[in-house]
Amino acid sequence: MNSTSSINKFLPESEIYEILLPRIEALINSGEPLISNLSNVTAALKEAFDKISWVGFYFLHNGKLYLGPFQGKPACTVIDAGKGVCGAAVKLAKSVIVENVDGFPGHIACDSGSRSEIVIPIAAGNVILGVLDLDSYFLSAFNETDKSYLEKLSLMLTEKLAFNYLDPIIKY
């Protein structure tokens, strides 16, 4: 099922999110594996917004972020918590918007074309489980509208999906 094919990309971003979030919620099936659900979430986000060059999840385990489902070019597979924008979001336990990644101290350039980034923590209560990471080839691509709706998405995901099953998935 293509949940985003009929979204008009010329609508204001808030309207796109208002259409997209219920569609993502309809895609989520708590009886299916977490990785399958999150794969569809990344596909829906990437399809809905032309500004997104990369979107994916990283899961936190033993002080490191491990790559999960994503859409875009190949990515860094392991990031130390506290490093780069993803690690900063974990360390600060809050969303981070970077208008120009070249100005972010310690930015990790998995894709040298990336110009801006937003990272949203995925948390259950006070426990950070991972992050949702979005990159763009455009400067200042992400804003408070993105932050607000992506935080709603993060909450929806932790309410509807069993992130407690992560350990068997990321152990190697």
MIBA-398828 format. One record per residue: residue number from 1; x, y, z of N, C-alpha, C in turn. Coordinates in Angstrom, 2 decimals, m for minus. Example, Ala and Ser with C-alpha at 12.3 -4.5 7.8 and 13.67 -1.06 7.14 Angstrom:
<rs>
  num       nx       ny       nz      cax      cay      caz       cx       cy       cz
    1    13.19    m5.69     7.80    12.30    m4.50     7.80    13.20    m3.30     7.80
    2    12.85    m2.25     7.08    13.67    m1.06     7.14    12.90     0.03     7.87
</rs>
This chain:
<rs>
  num       nx       ny       nz      cax      cay      caz       cx       cy       cz
    1     0.83    m1.18     0.00     0.00     0.00     0.00     0.88     1.24     0.00
    2     0.67     2.15    m0.91     1.41     3.40    m0.96     0.60     4.46    m0.25
    3     1.02     4.80     0.98     0.22     5.66     1.83     0.39     7.13     1.52
    4     1.36     7.51     0.71     1.62     8.93     0.51     1.45     9.37    m0.93
    5     1.02     8.50    m1.82     1.00     8.83    m3.23     0.11    10.01    m3.57
    6    m0.92    10.26    m2.79    m1.85    11.32    m3.14    m1.60    12.62    m2.37
    7    m0.52    12.72    m1.65    m0.24    13.96    m0.93     0.35    14.97    m1.90
    8    m0.28    16.13    m1.95     0.19    17.23    m2.78     1.41    17.86    m2.10
    9     2.57    17.72    m2.70     3.82    18.22    m2.10     3.92    19.74    m2.12
   10     2.97    20.41    m2.75     2.97    21.87    m2.79     2.15    22.48    m1.65
   11     1.52    21.63    m0.84     0.80    22.12     0.33     1.80    22.65     1.36
   12     1.35    23.51     2.26     2.22    23.90     3.37     2.64    22.65     4.15
   13     3.85    22.67     4.69     4.36    21.49     5.37     3.47    21.02     6.51
   14     2.87    21.95     7.25     1.99    21.54     8.34     0.81    20.72     7.81
   15     0.29    21.08     6.65    m0.82    20.33     6.06    m0.36    18.96     5.58
   16     0.85    18.89     5.05     1.39    17.59     4.65     1.48    16.67     5.86
   17     2.02    17.21     6.96     2.10    16.40     8.18     0.72    15.99     8.69
   18    m0.26    16.89     8.61    m1.62    16.59     9.07    m2.22    15.43     8.27
   19    m1.86    15.32     7.02    m2.31    14.20     6.18    m1.46    12.97     6.45
   20    m0.15    13.17     6.56     0.80    12.06     6.66     0.73    11.28     7.97
   21     0.64    11.97     9.10     0.68    11.26    10.37    m0.44    10.23    10.53
   22    m1.69    10.55    10.20    m2.71     9.50    10.27    m2.45     8.35     9.31
   23    m1.86     8.64     8.18    m1.54     7.58     7.23    m0.45     6.68     7.78
   24     0.54     7.28     8.42     1.58     6.47     9.05     0.98     5.63    10.16
   25     0.10     6.23    10.95    m0.54     5.47    12.03    m1.31     4.27    11.48
   26    m1.94     4.44    10.32    m2.67     3.33     9.69    m1.72     2.25     9.18
   27    m0.49     2.63     8.82     0.50     1.66     8.36     1.04     0.79     9.49
   28     1.07     1.37    10.69     1.66     0.68    11.83     0.78    m0.49    12.27
   29     1.44    m1.63    12.46     0.74    m2.82    12.91     1.56    m3.41    14.06
   30     1.05    m3.27    15.27     1.81    m3.72    16.44     2.05    m5.22    16.45
   31     1.33    m5.97    15.62     1.54    m7.41    15.54     2.67    m7.81    14.60
   32     3.25    m6.84    13.93     4.35    m7.12    13.00     5.67    m6.66    13.61
   33     6.78    m7.14    13.07     8.08    m6.78    13.64     8.34    m5.27    13.60
   34     9.02    m4.78    14.60     9.38    m3.37    14.71    10.10    m2.89    13.46
   35    11.03    m3.68    12.98    11.83    m3.28    11.81    10.94    m3.08    10.58
   36     9.91    m3.88    10.43     9.00    m3.74     9.30     8.20    m2.44     9.42
   37     7.69    m2.17    10.60     6.93    m0.95    10.82     7.79     0.29    10.58
   38     8.98     0.31    11.13     9.84     1.49    10.99    10.34     1.66     9.56
   39    10.48     0.57     8.84    10.85     0.67     7.43     9.78     1.42     6.66
   40     8.52     1.12     6.93     7.43     1.83     6.26     7.36     3.29     6.69
   41     7.68     3.58     7.94     7.68     4.97     8.41     8.72     5.77     7.64
   42     9.92     5.23     7.49    10.96     5.97     6.76    10.56     6.17     5.30
   43     9.97     5.16     4.69     9.55     5.28     3.29     8.47     6.36     3.15
   44     7.52     6.39     4.07     6.43     7.37     4.00     6.97     8.79     4.15
   45     7.89     8.99     5.08     8.48    10.32     5.27     9.26    10.77     4.05
   46    10.09     9.88     3.53    10.92    10.23     2.37    10.06    10.54     1.16
   47     8.99     9.79     0.99     8.10     9.99    m0.15     7.33    11.31    m0.04
   48     7.00    11.72     1.17     6.15    12.90     1.37     6.89    14.22     1.19
   49     8.20    14.24     1.42     8.95    15.50     1.41    10.17    15.41     0.49
   50    10.19    16.25    m0.53    11.33    16.28    m1.44    12.60    16.80    m0.76
   51    12.45    17.55     0.31    13.63    18.11     0.98    14.44    17.06     1.73
   52    13.88    15.90     1.97    14.58    14.85     2.73    15.49    14.07     1.79
   53    16.80    14.08     2.09    17.74    13.26     1.32    17.97    11.90     1.99
   54    17.78    11.87     3.31    18.01    10.64     4.07    17.12    10.69     5.30
   55    16.51     9.56     5.64    15.71     9.46     6.86    15.89     8.06     7.42
   56    16.11     7.99     8.71    16.27     6.67     9.31    16.29     6.70    10.82
   57    16.35     5.51    11.36    16.37     5.32    12.80    17.73     4.79    13.23
   58    18.15     5.22    14.39    19.29     4.63    15.09    18.79     4.17    16.44
   59    19.22     2.97    16.88    18.81     2.41    18.15    19.95     2.48    19.14
   60    19.65     2.92    20.36    20.66     3.07    21.41    20.85     1.75    22.15
   61    22.11     1.32    22.26    22.44     0.09    22.97    23.86     0.21    23.50
   62    24.03     0.09    24.81    25.35     0.15    25.45    26.16     1.38    25.03
   63    25.52     2.53    25.02    26.22     3.78    24.75    26.54     4.06    23.29
   64    25.97     3.26    22.40    26.19     3.47    20.97    24.85     3.46    20.24
   65    24.80     4.21    19.16    23.63     4.22    18.29    23.91     3.32    17.09
   66    23.01     2.37    16.85    23.16     1.42    15.76    22.11     1.70    14.68
   67    22.55     1.70    13.44    21.68     1.97    12.31    20.52     0.98    12.25
   68    19.33     1.55    12.03    18.13     0.75    11.84    17.56     1.01    10.45
   69    16.28     0.82    10.27    15.66     1.05     8.97    15.87     2.48     8.49
   70    16.14     2.63     7.19    16.36     3.96     6.63    16.04     3.97     5.15
   71    15.96     5.19     4.61    15.80     5.45     3.18    16.86     6.48     2.80
   72    17.62     6.20     1.76    18.64     7.12     1.31    19.93     6.38     1.03
   73    21.00     7.15     0.92    22.32     6.56     0.64    22.79     5.73     1.84
   74    23.75     4.81     1.62    24.31     4.06     2.75    24.79     5.01     3.83
   75    24.68     4.56     5.07    24.91     5.44     6.21    25.91     4.86     7.20
   76    26.32     5.71     8.13    27.16     5.26     9.24    26.38     4.22    10.03
   77    27.04     3.15    10.40    26.33     2.07    11.08    26.38     2.16    12.59
   78    27.42     2.79    13.14    27.54     2.93    14.58    28.00     4.34    14.90
   79    27.30     4.99    15.84    27.65     6.34    16.29    27.70     6.32    17.81
   80    28.76     6.81    18.38    28.85     6.89    19.83    27.85     7.91    20.35
   81    27.15     7.56    21.42    26.23     8.50    22.05    27.04     9.73    22.47
   82    26.55    10.90    22.17    27.26    12.14    22.46    28.05    12.66    21.27
   83    28.16    11.89    20.19    28.91    12.31    19.00    27.95    12.67    17.88
   84    28.30    13.69    17.12    27.48    14.11    16.00    26.12    14.63    16.46
   85    25.27    14.90    15.51    23.95    15.44    15.82    23.09    14.38    16.50
   86    23.15    13.15    16.02    22.37    12.07    16.64    22.79    11.87    18.09
   87    24.07    11.82    18.32    24.57    11.64    19.68    24.23    12.81    20.58
   88    24.24    14.02    20.02    23.87    15.21    20.79    22.41    15.13    21.23
   89    21.53    14.67    20.34    20.12    14.54    20.70    19.93    13.54    21.84
   90    20.73    12.47    21.83    20.67    11.49    22.92    21.20    12.11    24.20
   91    22.34    12.75    24.13    22.97    13.34    25.32    22.08    14.42    25.94
   92    21.49    15.26    25.09    20.64    16.34    25.58    19.21    15.87    25.89
   93    18.85    14.69    25.39    17.50    14.14    25.52    16.46    15.10    24.98
   94    16.79    15.71    23.84    15.84    16.60    23.18    16.17    16.67    21.69
   95    15.19    17.16    20.95    15.35    17.29    19.50    16.39    18.35    19.18
   96    17.12    18.12    18.08    18.16    19.04    17.65    17.94    19.36    16.18
   97    17.86    20.65    15.87    17.77    21.12    14.49    19.09    21.80    14.15
   98    19.70    21.39    13.05    20.95    22.00    12.60    20.72    22.59    11.21
   99    20.77    23.90    11.13    20.50    24.59     9.85    21.63    24.40     8.85
  100    22.87    24.30     9.36    24.05    24.11     8.50    24.98    23.15     9.21
  101    25.04    21.91     8.75    25.84    20.90     9.43    27.33    21.24     9.46
  102    27.80    22.06     8.51    29.21    22.43     8.51    29.56    23.29     9.72
  103    28.57    23.91    10.33    28.79    24.73    11.50    28.56    23.99    12.81
  104    28.24    22.70    12.74    27.97    21.92    13.95    29.25    21.22    14.39
  105    29.78    21.58    15.55    31.03    20.93    16.01    30.86    19.41    16.15
  106    31.73    18.67    15.51    31.71    17.22    15.60    30.70    16.55    14.70
  107    30.16    17.29    13.74    29.20    16.68    12.81    29.84    15.48    12.12
  108    29.10    14.40    12.03    29.57    13.19    11.35    28.97    13.18     9.96
  109    29.82    13.28     8.96    29.35    13.37     7.57    29.26    11.99     6.94
  110    28.15    11.30     7.18    27.94    10.01     6.52    27.72    10.23     5.03
  111    27.07    11.34     4.68    26.85    11.73     3.28    27.40    13.15     3.15
  112    28.44    13.32     2.38    29.08    14.63     2.26    28.17    15.69     1.64
  113    27.08    15.28     1.01    26.14    16.22     0.43    25.16    16.82     1.42
  114    25.08    16.23     2.60    24.13    16.71     3.61    24.46    18.13     4.03
  115    23.43    18.98     4.12    23.62    20.38     4.50    22.90    20.76     5.78
  116    21.77    20.09     6.07    21.04    20.37     7.30    20.46    19.07     7.83
  117    20.05    19.11     9.12    19.65    17.86     9.78    18.71    18.18    10.93
  118    17.82    17.23    11.20    17.00    17.27    12.41    17.03    15.88    13.01
  119    17.17    15.82    14.33    17.19    14.53    15.02    16.20    14.60    16.18
  120    15.32    13.61    16.22    14.27    13.53    17.22    14.51    12.29    18.09
  121    14.65    12.46    19.41    14.79    11.28    20.27    13.53    10.41    20.24
  122    13.75     9.12    20.31    12.67     8.15    20.49    12.81     7.70    21.95
  123    11.81     8.00    22.77    11.93     7.73    24.20    10.66     7.10    24.74
  124    10.84     6.24    25.72     9.74     5.70    26.50     9.93     6.25    27.91
  125     9.10     7.22    28.25     9.31     7.92    29.52    10.61     8.68    29.46
  126    11.48     8.43    30.42    12.78     9.10    30.47    13.89     8.27    29.84
  127    13.55     7.16    29.24    14.55     6.26    28.66    14.65     6.50    27.15
  128    15.83     6.92    26.70    16.06     7.12    25.27    16.31     5.76    24.64
  129    15.52     5.44    23.63    15.64     4.16    22.92    16.43     4.30    21.64
  130    16.43     5.50    21.09    17.10     5.76    19.83    16.72     7.11    19.31
  131    16.92     7.32    18.01    16.59     8.60    17.39    16.02     8.38    15.99
  132    15.25     9.37    15.56    14.81     9.50    14.19    15.65    10.62    13.60
  133    16.36    10.34    12.53    17.32    11.27    11.93    16.89    11.58    10.50
  134    16.80    12.88    10.18    16.48    13.32     8.82    17.54    14.28     8.35
  135    18.02    14.08     7.13    19.02    14.95     6.51    18.44    15.57     5.26
  136    19.06    16.69     4.85    18.66    17.35     3.61    19.88    17.89     2.90
  137    19.79    17.96     1.58    20.84    18.59     0.78    20.66    20.11     0.74
  138    19.63    20.61     1.40    19.36    22.05     1.44    19.70    22.62     2.81
  139    20.26    23.81     2.85    20.49    24.50     4.11    19.15    24.86     4.74
  140    19.09    24.85     6.06    17.90    25.26     6.82    16.62    24.59     6.34
  141    16.71    23.32     6.02    15.55    22.60     5.49    14.51    22.28     6.57
  142    14.95    22.18     7.81    14.06    21.75     8.89    13.81    22.90     9.86
  143    12.61    22.89    10.44    12.21    24.00    11.30    11.33    23.50    12.45
  144    10.74    24.44    13.16     9.91    24.10    14.31     8.67    23.30    13.90
  145     8.16    23.52    12.70     7.02    22.73    12.23     7.43    21.26    12.14
  146     8.57    21.00    11.50     9.07    19.62    11.42     9.25    19.04    12.82
  147     9.89    19.81    13.67    10.17    19.34    15.04     8.88    18.95    15.75
  148     7.89    19.81    15.69     6.62    19.55    16.38     5.96    18.26    15.87
  149     5.84    18.13    14.58     5.16    16.95    14.02     6.00    15.69    14.16
  150     7.31    15.79    14.02     8.15    14.60    14.17     8.18    14.14    15.62
  151     8.07    15.07    16.57     7.96    14.68    17.98     6.63    13.96    18.23
  152     5.57    14.41    17.58     4.28    13.70    17.67     4.42    12.29    17.10
  153     5.13    12.18    15.98     5.36    10.87    15.37     6.15     9.97    16.32
  154     7.18    10.51    16.94     8.00     9.74    17.88     7.13     9.19    19.02
  155     6.28    10.04    19.56     5.38     9.62    20.64     4.42     8.53    20.15
  156     3.87     8.71    18.96     2.97     7.72    18.39     3.68     6.36    18.27
  157     4.91     6.39    17.81     5.65     5.15    17.61     5.88     4.42    18.93
  158     6.28     5.16    19.96     6.55     4.49    21.24     5.28     4.03    21.92
  159     4.16     4.67    21.62     2.89     4.22    22.19     2.36     2.98    21.49
  160     2.65     2.83    20.21     2.03     1.76    19.41     2.94     0.57    19.14
  161     4.26     0.76    19.28     5.18    m0.31    18.90     6.00    m0.80    20.10
  162     6.44    m2.04    20.02     7.19    m2.68    21.12     8.69    m2.48    20.92
  163     9.19    m1.34    21.33    10.62    m1.07    21.23    11.42    m1.92    22.22
  164    10.76    m2.54    23.19    11.47    m3.37    24.16    12.03    m4.63    23.52
  165    11.70    m4.89    22.28    12.25    m6.05    21.58    13.51    m5.71    20.79
  166    14.11    m4.56    21.06    15.28    m4.14    20.31    16.52    m4.99    20.59
  167    16.74    m5.38    21.83    17.97    m6.07    22.18    18.31    m7.24    21.27
  168    17.38    m8.16    21.01    17.74    m9.28    20.13    18.06    m8.83    18.70
  169    17.50    m7.72    18.27    17.71    m7.25    16.92    19.12    m6.69    16.74
  170    19.61    m5.94    17.73    20.87    m5.24    17.52    22.08    m5.94    18.12
  171    21.89    m7.00    18.85    23.05    m7.73    19.35    23.70    m8.49    18.21
  172    25.00    m8.58    18.26    25.72    m9.28    17.19    26.74   m10.20    17.77
</rs>
